[in-house]
Amino acid sequence: MDVEQFKTLMKPVTNAVADRAVDRSLADALNQEFPPDGAAFKAIEDACHQAIAAGWMCSQGDEGRRFGRVVEAGPETNGLSIDVVDLKDIVGPHHSHPNGEICMTMPVTPGARFDGHDRGWCVYPPGSAHHPTVKNGEALVLYLLPGGEINFTKGG
């Protein structure tokens, strides 16, 4: 699995998100179209684990919080960037999402939760902000950012 193969794997998801409002209805649609127990979700999850093991995904950060932008926002991804973080029992740095954030939560540890969410999709609307938090173990979170925009709070 390399970056180009990963982009191809993500194409159905980025196509499904294109031109849709970044809101609760998008989370519902993604959970129906790419359910947490479905083949597409599992293929993306497996690809993330392979890429992390290969060293090109989540290559920044320290134990407990590894991260990295996988794909810049562009025409191939319908204007969405693709980032993946590997978080373990942590409250991450505060940030806001000018255009929203679409998250795919993949618990590594059974029972791990990302911002209270179990395995599946959640969406933060434009203008939202949070401290990304994983409790009860480790989880991978793949997130799509419209326009690739994210603003980290100084001192957050």
N, C-alpha and C positions, 0 to 999 in steps of 0.2 A: 504494500500500500504506500503510495506516494501522494504528494499534494494534488496532482492532477487527477488521480484516481479518486481521491477524497472529494474533490470538487464535483466530479461526475456523480458520485454516490449521493451528494447533498442536493443535486439539481432538482429532483422532485420536490424536496422541501422548500428550497428557495423559490421554485415556481409556484408552489402552493401559497407562499406568503406574499408574493408579488401583488402589488396594487390592492392589498387588503388593509383594512383598518387594524392598527396594532392595539387590540383590546381583548377583553374576555372572550368574545365570540371567536377570535382567532385561536386562542388556546383550546377552546372546545373543538373547533374544526381540526386542528392538528392532532388532538387526542383521538379523534375519530378516524382521520385519514392515515395517521402514522401512530397507531396505538402502542403503548408501552410493551405489550406482549406480542407485537407484530414483527414480521420479518424485516421490514425496512428499519424500524427502530433498533432491532438487534444487530443488523448489519452495520449501522452507524456506530453503535456502541462497541462492537468488536473492532471496527476500524480505528476508533479512538484508542483502544487498549493497544492495538498493534503499533500505531504511530507513536504512542508514548514510549513503548518498549524500544522502538527503533531510534528514539531520541529527537525526532523532529517536531513533536507536539508536546506542549506543556514543558518547554525547555528553559523557561525562566522561573525565577522565584526560589523558594527554599522549602524544606520539609514542612508539610502541612498546607502549603499554598504554592502550587506550581501553575503556570499559566502561559499563554502565548496566543498571538493572532495567527491563525492558520491561513486565512484568505482575506485579502483586502476587499473592500466593497468595490464592485465594478459591474459592468454589463453582464458578465457570465453568471453572476449571482444575484441579478436583479437589484443591484444597489445595496446588497447586504454584505457586511463583513461577517466572518465566521471566526469565533474565538472559542477556546476550550480551556477550562480551569479544572484542576484537581485539588479539591479542598478536603481537609480532614479536621473535624472538630475545631472550627475557626469562625471568628467574626472578621470578615474581610474589610478592606478600606471602603469608606463611604463614597458613593458616586451617583451621578444622575444620568438619565437617558433622555436626551433632548427629543429623540424621535421614537423612543420606546426600546424595549428589549424583549426578545423571544428566546426563552430558555428551554432546553431539553435536559431534564434531570435524570442522571444514571447512577443510582447508588452502587457503590462498590461493596460497602458493608451493608448487609441486610438491616433495614430499619433506619439507615441514614436518611436525613431529610435536608433539603435545601430550602431555606426560608419557609420551613413548615411544609414544603411540597414533597410528596413521594415521587416515585418513578413516573415520568411523563412530561408533559408540556405545561409551562406557565408563561404568562405574558405580563410585562410591565408597560403601562401606557406611556405615551410621550409626556415628558416632564416629571416622571416619577423618579424616586431616588431611594437608595437603601444601602445597608451594610450587608453584603452577601454572606449568609451564615449557613454553615453546615453543622448539624448536631447529630449525635449518635453514630459517629464513624466517618467514613470517607465517601465522597461522591464526586463524579465527574459532572460538569455542567458545560454543555455546548450552548453558546449564545450567539444569536444573530442580532446585529445592530444595523438598522436602516441608516444608510450613509456612513456607516462605520463610526458613528458619533457616540462618545462616552466622555463624561466630565468627572474626573476624580476631584474630590473636595480636599483642599489643602488642610493638612492636619487631621484628616478624616480617618 
